[in-house]
Each structure stands twice: as structure tokens, then as C-alpha cells.
């Protein structure tokens, strides 16, 4: 049985609703991501995911490919 984890990412460079759509699409394509919630005002993204299928590194790489620098919040 898969387990679900919530990860908060800090994402730099988001400034508009198009950025939100790009971030949601990039993360939503990853196998194991169940939900993505972007908060444009504070640059945070909440991701519900199966960590055995979508790792934090996978998410960071997906956002990097879209031109956004990101890291786990608090890191």
C-alpha cells in the first residue's frame, strides 16, 4: 500500500498566474504526485505525493526544467 506525504517547497521566480499554471503542470506530470497547491504570495508550493514514486529531488528537477529554483521549505 502506498503512503502519502506532504512536502512544502519554496519556489523562486513565480510572479503571475501563468507561473502558477507552469508549476502545477510540471509537478502534476510526476508519477506519484496526487495534489499541488501553489501560494503565489509567499512562493510556497504544497505537494501531496507518494515519496517512493515522486521524491523531493524529482520535484526540484521538474521545476528546474521549467526555469524555477526551488528547495524544500526550511532547507
Secondary structure by P-SEA (a helix, b strand, c coil): cbbbbbbbbbbcccccaaaaaaaaaaaaacccccccccccccbbbbbbcccccccaaaaaaaaaaaccccccccc
